[in-house]
Amino acid sequence: KANPKPLVSEGEDKSPASPSYSNNTTKLSSDNWTFNRSLSNLIRKNILRFFDPERDISILKGTLKPGDVIHYIFDRQSTTNISENLYRLLPTVSPMKNQHHRHCAIVGNSGILLNSSCGPEIDSYDFVIRCNLAPVEEYAGDVGRRTNLVTMNPSVVQRAFQDLASEEWRERFLQRLRGLSGSVLWIPAFMAKGGEERVEWAIRLILLHTVDVHTAFPSLRLLHAVRGYWLTNNVQIKRPTTGLLMYTMATRFCEEIHLYGFWPFPQDSQGKPVKYHYYDTLTYTYTSHASPHTMPLEFRTLSSLHRQGALRLHTGSCD
Ligand code: CTP
């Protein structure tokens, strides 16, 4: 059904109206979706007024030195220091420099992906972004394997790899990273305090085993800029999720953006239960109480952009 290859040819665009973000329904129609190139170009241009994802995707080596003090973005009164090891893993140029792709997939972690058979379709994109080192091998038929960029919140080290406390977990972590060969590993190390040790353990393993990944550490202004962009468009998001951060940044590198695994609801459109993550046992209470995210609001916003053809949300099965 859903074919990521060319959906419209040049010149078939709809009119370049401003995007509307304020539709309240989450109903999606996918049968008659066509790419709205001019709207997507306009969104890219507007986002570039707030920040440049090519630059802000990572702090670069030249801009600071080991020992420098960093204030956490969400906990301004708390600080950390740039360690020698973290400094060694800072890129010297943006890992996304001059990268432009026609068709990109961003894969969120919702259980909606289970039994979707979307793996081969996802693997056929030019560039695939994934979130929080979500496992792929065991779920390849539904989520694919290809990964060009993957994020790793410090909390993942604890939640998915038991704080790397034993040889077995360290090996599992390394195994996951080895599967990434050559991809960008995006580590938001300075968002919230509490994760510094976890980042250090992960970094030490990467250096020790010379894992073939391009590490990136988002600039300190990225989050405010992303929030600023959405606020200016009347979308009040306090803490954008990883998925929304990735969409906002991908507009810079990708022409057509397709989202999979974005479904922050405990039931599908037929009322069948949907897991919070496709790969673990976290439940939706996690988002409603403990998490600072507003995923359903984000989803409504993305749905609205889907209806206008600026992006495509895939929430059904692919076979
Ligand atoms: N997502 C979704 N519906 C879900 C789960 C996830 O739409 N049921 C999307 C969100 O955009 C999310 C992304 O998939 O950011 C990746 O999922 P996850 O790893 O849970 O990301 P975060 O919630 O941002 O990470 P954290 O819990 O560490 O803050």
Boltz pocket constraint, residues with backbone or C-beta under 6 A from the ligand:
constraints:
  - pocket:
      binder: B
      contacts: [[A, 107], [A, 108], [A, 109], [A, 110], [A, 111], [A, 131], [A, 132], [A, 153], [A, 155], [A, 156], [A, 240], [A, 241], [A, 242], [A, 243], [A, 244], [A, 261], [A, 262], [A, 263], [A, 264], [A, 265], [A, 275], [A, 276], [A, 277], [A, 291], [A, 293], [A, 295]]
      max_distance: 6.0
